[in-house]
């Protein structure tokens, strides 16, 4: 059955997201899915780390420390994602459910994403912060590298456009990009596409989705699922 395939869940964590850590961990611990393991990579750059504290409260979670040196935060993110990719390939998982530490997911999200049986499938969340937000979903085929305007380079759907799609009965939208988190990525995709940062793209996530497009791998967004993205600005690494 689709809802019994093994899934690796997790992402990088750090003390930078301590403000929502408890809600994040509780959401991961209470997923309505029978076969998943949680792996968290602590990238905290100060002396206060989470790799000892979390297992005391969540003994079923595996937490490892990260001590790699990187010139840029996107290099760090790409390296950590490569670790998750390798764990999926080496340990027999069917999917990686990437859930960033500033994102609180619904209890039934993993079960519903797996049921779609898609190579890459995410869910609705906001992008941006404070009073300037938009859906974290880019229109298929609309990415243009090198244009001057942010919204010329990144053709995101608007909230009105998303509502119009939902009123038309669209529940699963094929798109160019839905954010690397919270997104379910199949083993077959991870066998073909790696995570990297070459210093050209805005981030390692955009590079990943461009590589998906080059490989002819479709990406989808479940418009019926909503993730609470409690992000802040880009100060710090993660």
N, C-alpha and C positions, 0 to 999 in steps of 0.2 A: 504493500500500500504506500501511496505517495507520502502520507503523513507519518511514516515510520522510518524514512531514510535518515541516516545520521548527519547531523549538522553541527559545524563548529560555529560558535557565537562569540563575538567580542571584537576588541579593537585596542588601540592605545588608550591609556588613561594617564592622568597626572594630577598633582595637587592643584593645578590651575583650575580644574573643574570641581573643586571640593564643594562648591555651592549647590551642586545638584547630584553629588555622588550617591547619597543614600537612595534617592528616587531612581537613579540609573541602575544601581545594583539590585534593588527590589524588582524592577521591571524585568531584568534578565533572569532573576531567580524564579519568577512566577509565570514564565511563558507557558502557554497551554499547548505543549508539544512533547511527545513521549521520548524523543531520542535526540538530545543535544548536549554538548559540552561547552562550558564557558572558559575561554582563555583570555586573559587580560595582560597587556604588556605595559608595565609602569615606566614611563619616560620622564618622571619627575626630575627636574634639574637641580633641585635644592636638597638639603639633607633630610627633609621630611618625605618619606616615601610611603607607598601604599601596599607594597608587596608583602609586608608582614602583618599589617592590620586587617586587610580584607579576608584572608583565609581564616582568621579567628572568628569572624562573623558569618562568613560564607565558605565553610570548609569544602564544599563541592566545587568551588571555583579554583582554577589554577592561575596563579599570578607570577609572572617572571619580571625581573628587572632588565632594563635596557641601558647599555653603557656605550653605545656607538657614538663616534664623533662625526658631526655633520656640519657643513658650512651653511646650510640653509634648511629651514623647517620642512620644506617640501621633500628634501633628500631624506630627512628623518622619517617623514610619513611614508615615503615610498619603501624605505628599508623595512619598516615595521610591517607594512602590508605584504611585502615579499615573504616575511617570516610566516604570516598567516597562510599565504598561498602554499608555502612549502609544507606546512603542517597538514593542510587538507590533502595534498598529494601523497604525503608519506604515511598518513594515519587512516586512510580509508574513508574520509568524510565525503558525502555527496555534494555538500554546499558549504560555503562560508556566508554567514549572516553578519555582515559588518555593521556594527552599531557603535557610533562614536559616543564618547563619554558625556557629551552635552545634549544627548538625544534620549528622550523617554518614549518607549514604544508601547503600543497596546498589547495586552495579554495574548490576544489571538493572532497577532501579526505574523509570526513565523509560520503557523499552521496554514494561514490563508495564502501567504506568498508561495509556500511549497506546493500548495494545491494547484497553482497556475501552471506549473511545469514549464517555466520559461528559463532561458539561459541566464538572464539578468533581469531582476524585477525589484523595484523599489516602491516607495509610497509617498504620499503628499507630505510636504513640510515647507516651512517658510525659509527663505533665503534672505540675507541682510540682517539688520538689527535695529533696535529702537523703533522709530515710527516709519522706517523706510524698508518695507519687505515686499517680496514677490514669491510666487511659487518656485520651488527648486526643481523645475522641469523645463528643459530646453526643447524647442521644436526640432523635429527630425530634419537633418540636412541643412540647417540654418547657420551652422558655425562658420565664421569667417575670421581667420587669423590675420592680425595686423591692422584691422580697421581702427579708427580713432576713438569712436564712441563705445562705451561699455556695452550698451544695448544693441549696437550694430554687430559687435563681435559675438555677443551672447544673446540669442533671441529667445528669451524666456517667455513662457506663457504668462499672461496676466491673470489675476484672480477672476476677473469677469469671463475670460476665455475658458478657464477651468469650470466655472459654474455653468456656462453654456454647454460644454461637453457633457457635464453630468446631467443636465436637463434633457439632453438628447439620448440619454441612456448609456453613454460611454462609461464603462467602469474600469477597463484595462486599456491604457493608452500607450501606443508605441511612440517612443520619443528618442531623441539623441542622447539625453542626459537626465538623470533623476537624482544625482548626488551619489557619492560612493557609500554614504550612510544615510539612513538605514536601508541597506540593499542586500538582496540575496543573490549570490553569484555561484553558478554551478561549477562542479569539478571540471567538466568538459571545457568550460571557458578558461579556467585557471590553468589548464594544461596548455592552452594556446596563447594566452596573453599574460604578460608579467606586469609588474608595477615598476615604474622608473620615473626619474625627473631629469630632464636634459637641459634645464635652465632656459628653455624657450617658452614653454607653456606656462600659464598662470599657476598651475598646480599639477601634482601627480595624478589627481583624479581626472582632470580634463584629458591628459595624455592617455589614460586608460580607456576612456570612452572613445577617443579618436582611434585608438588601436582596435577597439571593438568594431567600429564602423569599417575600418580597413579590412578586417577579417570577415565582414559580412554578418556579424553577430548582432541580432536585434536586442533592444533594451525596452523595457516596459515599466509603466508606473501604475500602481493600483490606486485609482482615484477614490476608492471607498475607505482607504486606510489613512489615518492621520498620525504623524509623529510630532511630538512636542519638542521642537528644536530650540533649546535654551542657550543659544550661542551668544558670544560677546564679540568684541573687536578682535583684530589679528595680533594683538600684543602677545609676546611669548611664543613658545613653540606650538603647544597644543591647547 
